[in-house]
Amino acid sequence: MEWFDSLSPALKVYWIITLVTSLIFVIQTIMTFIGLDSSDGLDADFDGDMHHDGPFQLFSFRNLINFFLGYGWSAVCFYNVIPSALGLNIVSVVIGLLFVGIFFFLMLQMTKLAVDKTFKITDTVGKTADVYLVIPSERQGKGKIQISVGGAYHEIDAMTEGERIPTGSKACVESIIDSQTVMVSSIPNSIV
């Protein structure tokens, strides 16, 4: 501890900020990798219109740690380089804000990697499908279609308000009847 005792009071404060936030950052990172970071664990207890539809919150414990991580390390690194205390604090604040901005950018890039591959029957409307089982005319029964949505093929019950649509024909999905059935119309001259 002789090293720490020999530091100036300001540098001691910068080192304390740096070491505490670095420790918390390491713990947060470990928790992220093992899946225990579903929330910051802290709820803000103040009113204000700061809700937004984005995936990130500006005022969160994680962002506070990111800010002080950048602030503390830059203050420690530039303490002997920037002689003015005000100049050092301004540079450190800017670097702390830069750390928060980098975190937002990285999280935004990671959310772009998340793709929802959940099949939704509403995604079939307007698409062309192959008739798999004959679709009886004028809503007199159900047939089946095969349709590609999101790179995967799905078999769906289908009905038509028009003429019978034979197997091997192409049909266009017009609307949704229920969660498992669609209304289709024949595409003329599409029999294979």
CORWOZI-V326434 format. One record per backbone hydrogen bond with DSSP energy under -0.5 kcal/mol. CO is the residue of the C=O (numbers start at 1). NH is the residue of the N-H. If there is no record, write none. Layout:
co:CO nh:NH
co:CO nh:NH
This chain:
co:1 nh:5
co:2 nh:6
co:4 nh:7
co:8 nh:12
co:9 nh:13
co:10 nh:14
co:11 nh:15
co:12 nh:16
co:13 nh:17
co:14 nh:18
co:15 nh:19
co:16 nh:20
co:17 nh:21
co:18 nh:22
co:19 nh:23
co:20 nh:24
co:21 nh:25
co:22 nh:26
co:23 nh:27
co:24 nh:28
co:25 nh:29
co:26 nh:30
co:27 nh:31
co:28 nh:32
co:29 nh:33
co:30 nh:34
co:31 nh:35
co:31 nh:36
co:32 nh:35
co:48 nh:50
co:58 nh:60
co:60 nh:64
co:61 nh:65
co:62 nh:66
co:63 nh:67
co:64 nh:68
co:65 nh:69
co:66 nh:70
co:67 nh:71
co:68 nh:72
co:69 nh:73
co:70 nh:74
co:71 nh:75
co:72 nh:76
co:73 nh:77
co:74 nh:78
co:75 nh:79
co:76 nh:79
co:78 nh:82
co:81 nh:83
co:84 nh:88
co:85 nh:89
co:86 nh:90
co:87 nh:91
co:88 nh:92
co:89 nh:93
co:90 nh:94
co:91 nh:95
co:92 nh:96
co:93 nh:97
co:94 nh:98
co:95 nh:99
co:96 nh:100
co:97 nh:101
co:98 nh:102
co:99 nh:103
co:100 nh:104
co:101 nh:105
co:102 nh:106
co:103 nh:107
co:104 nh:108
co:105 nh:109
co:106 nh:110
co:107 nh:111
co:108 nh:112
co:109 nh:113
co:110 nh:113
co:110 nh:114
co:113 nh:115
co:115 nh:117
co:120 nh:123
co:121 nh:124
co:122 nh:125
co:124 nh:127
co:127 nh:173
co:129 nh:171
co:130 nh:132
co:130 nh:146
co:131 nh:168
co:133 nh:144
co:134 nh:136
co:135 nh:165
co:136 nh:160
co:137 nh:140
co:143 nh:158
co:144 nh:132
co:144 nh:133
co:145 nh:156
co:146 nh:130
co:147 nh:149
co:147 nh:154
co:149 nh:152
co:152 nh:149
co:154 nh:147
co:154 nh:156
co:156 nh:145
co:157 nh:182
co:158 nh:143
co:159 nh:184
co:160 nh:139
co:162 nh:138
co:164 nh:166
co:165 nh:135
co:166 nh:169
co:168 nh:192
co:169 nh:131
co:170 nh:187
co:171 nh:129
co:172 nh:174
co:172 nh:185
co:173 nh:126
co:175 nh:183
co:178 nh:181
co:180 nh:157
co:181 nh:177
co:181 nh:178
co:182 nh:159
co:183 nh:174
co:183 nh:175
co:184 nh:161
co:185 nh:172
co:186 nh:188
co:187 nh:190
